[in-house]
Amino acid sequence: MKIDTKELIEQYFDQAVESTKELIKIPSVESKPVGDKPFGFGVHDALEYIVKLTKKLGFNPVKDDTNKYAYFDFGTGKDIFAILCHLDVVPAGDLSKWFTGPFDPIIKDNKLIGRGSFDDKGPTMMNVYAVKYLKDKGFNPSKYTIRVIFGLNEETNWKCMEKYVADHGYAKTGYVPDGLFPCVYAEKWISTVEITSNVKPNFEIKAGQAVNMVCDVAEYTGDNMALLIEKLKGVKNISTQVENGVLVVKGLPGHASVPFVGVNAATYLANALYELGNDHPLIKFVATQCHLNFSMSKVFGDISDETGDLTQNIGLLNINNEESKVTINFRVPVFTNPENDLLPVLDKKLKEYNLGLNIHPVTKAIYIPKDSELVTTMVDIYQQVTGDMNAKPQSMGGGTYAKTMPNIIAFGAAMDIENASMHAYNEYVAIDHLKKMLEIYTKAIYKLTK
């Protein structure tokens, strides 16, 4: 079978973009469960939309009876080739920072702008239409059954995929369109911790939206507001204002795997407080060990290997009379086991500050040899489509659904993670990039499953 790229783009791309826009319009941020909607109304609406759409496209979608995932199959093979996508998105944050409403997608300067355009609704839809094209052209993947799976709470705790695996087990192989091109051969460990204090404060801080986002807004109630404003004046990409007696410090959001791309309002606020003499243990720890020290080298020394450096992101900081804790998300190089080599060191350091440590379950790393057939095939297809013959398999700190099954890796969709817009204001994906995705995924699915 020959894939006609001109026909693929001319006859399928505009449909794919329109479907992406319709999906972006749904504010699928996870919220509290309501009745038969385990992840809230918005996520459930996205689930209903994808089921309706894929049925309209000629597939037979299957929806989990507890509304935690959906999928559709194409092909007659015994083994499952899985394409793992997700429909949920991170919160939009400060709406004043958006060119458009985050859920009112627009195309501007040849970019599709809207929350989820890149993570993961645009790549998801390019995969749906890639399979649609292959189906329409009579392709029969007899070696595999291609299964496009739609998860619903990837941005939080992956309960959707936990349920899917319990119901259906592991796929034989496949990919996740939620990482980097040409492909990701290694994903770091992910370890999230809460650092706690029982020292009662004479001030309050409420900061952050999610552990996997750079904290871009921090609210402070207490003394020395004028001095804090003066301290933070002139800091690039930090702004301050007082609203109803609360000092609001604003920075820039970003993905927790690249915390240096954002501007963390919580750590800037903590550092300013510490410089003004605030001696609360959490403030002191954040200011002296975390602020602008993304590797926390003062605590751990140099932790790095071929898969990159250790990074930390402060996603949440809450200090009040009810609780005082900071939540830190670590991305740990593959050959460092956080449970053995990282967390005991942190615990020892925290004792110097009289701070406690709560450890969330650790998400394991992925490492697939660069010379494996899966990796080399993906790199080859990417090079053929883009002409970038120097492209090499990548490692990254971002965690994807690839960690839920063996022999599955992230395949796109970012080409440069440090300049990608996931989790940022005015999240976007370039139209030309979407076209490349559609071509890459169509050719990859064909080659990997024929």
Secondary structure by P-SEA (a helix, b strand, c coil): ccccaaaaaaccaaaaaaaaaaaaaccccccccccccccccaaaaaaaaaaaaaaaaccbbbbbccccccccccccccccccbbbbccccccccccccccccccccccccccccccccccaaaaaaaaaaaaaaaaacccccccbbbbbbbccccccaaaaaaaaaccccccccccccccccccccccbbbbbbbbbcccccbbbbbbccccccccbbbbbccaaaaaaaaacccccbbbbbcccbbbbbbbbbbccccccbbbaaaaaaaaaaaaccccaaaaaaaccccccccccccccccccccccbbbbbcbbbbcccbbbbbbbbbcccccccccccaaaaaaaaaaacbbbbbcbbbbbbbcccccaaaaaaaaaaaaaacccccccccccccccccccccbbbccccccccccccccccbbbbaaaaaaaaaaaaaaaaaacc
